Amino acid sequence: MHLVDSHCHLGKFAREGTLDAVLERAAGAGVGTLVCVGTGPEDWAPYRALAVAHAGRVHHTAGLHPCSVEPESWRAAVDALPACFHANDGPKPVALGEIGLDYFHLPKGDPPRAAVLREAQLAAFRAQLALAGALGAPVIIHSREAFDDCVAEIDASGVDWRRVVFHCFSEGAARMRELLERGGRASFTGVLTYPSARDVREAALAQGLGRFVLETDSPYLAPQPVRGKTNEPAHLLHTARFAAELFGVSLEKIAETTTSAAREFYGI
């Protein structure tokens, strides 16, 4: 059995010196491929180095996360992104991301500052969508309390929706259908397993097994059996088992279809 963790953040484990053990546990759980997702200039080079050190097993992406957008510095960061994709001395990013909009984390007690950050997020998102279109790169979308604006910006950008994934999907079936109508898709974390996440499960079923993609978003969002603990790629197995029950298929079928979908999307 082979599973793909289509979206994880390994920096915490690398900094703590536990990455080798984390990767060993992942292999033991059948998680043989990992996509390590960049969120800002500080992790683009380290994640590329991980992809070099674990060639064929760890892949990397590069993008400016909306919560990393600062009005004074986002332009310089986005201007540095093309070099990541044009490097000829190692593995290139397999996607541009994660990028998008996050209105949840805007400062609620400071409306003027929130407005400035919101406009900066929109500007950085538009610039990165334009870059993704020029590169023909897959795009990983982070959307929190900003779904309608994210969809509108992608529509306006002309980016091929077939190359768009909304990661950690936490919306319901109706919004999933909006993605499907455009040709987009979503990936699902351990939130799928939470007792309160009925809308997320309905969205997964609405998308269907053929386009279903799994992720951990580790070190965040551990699935229900290990909820409250630091999440890691090995825990993808818990979500895969839950998904097999949800779709009424075998674990092996979940592994086969999600691996195929992730590989097709990222070109890995």
N, C-alpha and C positions, 0 to 999 in steps of 0.2 A: 504494500500500500504506500502511495506517495501523496502527500498533501503539500500545498503551496500556501505559505503565509503571505498573502498578497500585499500586506501593509503592516510594517512593524518599525519600531524605533529602537535601535540597538545601542545608542550612545551611552545610556545609563549603565548597561552591563559592561561595556568596554572601559568606561571610567572606573568602575568598581573592581575591575580585574576578574569578572565572573563570566565573561563572554564565552570562553571555551566550554565551560560547564553548561551554559545555556544552550549552546549549539549542540552539545552532546545529548542533552535531554531532548532537544527538538528531534534529532535523528532517531532517538529511541522511540519517540512518539509517531514516527512516520512523516515528520515535517522535513522534507528533503530540500525544499527551495524556499528562500526568503527574499522578499523585496523590502529593502531598508529605505525608508522614505525621508527625504531631506526637508527641512523646514526653514533653513536660513544659511547664510554663508559660513557660519561656525561649524556646521556639520557636513557640508558638501564634500570637502576634502577627506575628512575621516571616514565617511561612508564609502567614498570611492576607494580608499585604502582597504576597507573591509572587503569590497568586491574583488580587489586584486588578491588579497590574502586568501579568500575563499572562492576562487574563480569557479563559476558554474553552479555554485550553491547559493551565494549571496549576490543579489543584484541591487543596484542603488538608483535613486532618483534625486532630482534637484529642483527646488522651488522655494518661493518665499511665502511662508504660512501667513494668513491674515493677522494672527496675533503677534507676528514678528515685524509687521509693517510699522515703521515710524515715519512721520511726515518728512523729517529732515534727511533720512538715509535710505528710503526704499528704492529710490531711483538708481543709486549706485549699486545696490544689491542686484536689482533686476538687470542692469547693464552688464553685470559680471556673469550672468547665467549662460549666455551663448558660448562662452569659453568652455564651460563644462561639457557641452554637447559637441563641440568641435575638436576636443582633445584627440590626439592620434597616438598617445603613448599608454593607453590602457582602456578599460571598459567605459563605455559611454553610459550616461543615465538611460534607463529604460522608459522613463516617463518624465514629464514636467509636473512637479507637484511635491508637497501638496499646496495648492493655491485655492483662493476662494474668498469668502466673506464670513465674518464671525461677529454678529451683533450682540451675542450673549455676554461676551467679555468686555464690551465697551463700558467705560466708567459711568455707572448709573448716578453717582452723586455729583458729576461734573458735566452737565450737558454741553457746554461749549467745547470742552476737550473731546467728548464723545463725537460731536459733529465733525471735528477736524480729523479724528482717527477714521471715522466712517468714510469720509471723502478720500482719505489716503488709501484705505483698503480698496475702494472702488477703482481708483487710478492704478494701483499696483496690479489688481486683478485684470483690468483691461489690457495693461501692458504685457502681462504674462500670457494672456489668451492670444494676443497678437503674435507673440513669440512662438507659442505652441503651434499656431497655424502656419507660420513660416517654416518651422522645423518639421511639421508633420508628425509631431510627437503625441503620444497618448497623454491625457490630462487627468490628474487626480484632484478631485474637488473636495474641499473642506467647506461645509455649509452648516452654520449653527444659527438658528433663528433668522435665516437669510435666504431661504429656499427660492422664493419668487424672484428676488433680485439676482441670485446666481443664475437661474434659468434664463432670465431676460438678458443678462450680460453674455452668456454663452450663445444665445440666439443671435444677438447683435454682432458677435465677433466673427461669425461664419465658420468657427471651428467645427470639424466633422463630429457630430454627436456620437457616432459609432466608436470614437476614440476617447470618450468621456466616461469616467466612473465617479459616482458620488460615494465617497468612502464613509464607513461607519454610518450607514443609512439609519435614520431614526424617525423617518416620516411614515405616513400610512400608505395604504394601497392606492388612494387617489393620486397622490403625488408620484408614486412609483409609475403609475400609468402615464403621467406627463413625461417622465423620462423615456419610457418605452415607446411612446408615440414619436419621439424625436430620434430614437435609435440608441439612446444612452443606456446605462446600466448602473447598478449599485453593488457595493460589497457590504458584508455583514460581519459584525464583531460578536463578542460574547454577550452583548446586549440582547441578542436573539434569544438567549436562554433565560432571561430574567422573567420572573412570574408576571410582572407588571407590563411587559413589553408586547402586549397582544397586537398593537398596531404594526410593530416591526415584523412580527411573524406573518401577519396578513400581507404586508408588503413583499416579503420574501416569496410567499406563495404566488402573489400576483406577478412577480417577475418570472417565476418558473425555474425549474431545475437547469434548463439548458444554458442560462446566462448567470447562474448563481456562482458567486465568488466569496470565499472566506478570507478573513483577516483577523489578527489579534489586536492591532493598534497597541501592542505591548510597548511600554510597561503599564498601559492603562487598560481598564475595562475587562478585568478577568471574568471569565464565564462563571455561571452560578455555582458549580461544584467547588470552585476555588475563589469565589468572590471575596473581596477584601484583602487578598494577597497581591503581591506584585505579579502582574501578568507577564508571560513570556511565551515564545513561539510554541513550545511543547503543549501549552494549554489549548492550542487550536483543536486538538483531538477531542476535547470536551464539546466544543461547538459543533464539530463535524458529526459527532454521535447524536447530538440533539437534532441537528438538521436532518439526519437520516430518519429519525422518528417523525419529524415534522412532515417530510415529503413521502414517508412510507416506502423508503427504499433501503438498501443495504448500505453499511458504512463504506464498503468498497465502491459502490456506485457513486456516492457523494464524493469520494476521493477522486475517482476517475473524471467525473464531470467538472468539478471545481478546478482540478489541475489543468484540464484541457482549456477551460474558459480563461483562467489566469494566464496561461502560456500564450494563448491566442491574443489576448488584450495587450500584453506587454511585449510580445514578440520574443519570448525567451524559450 
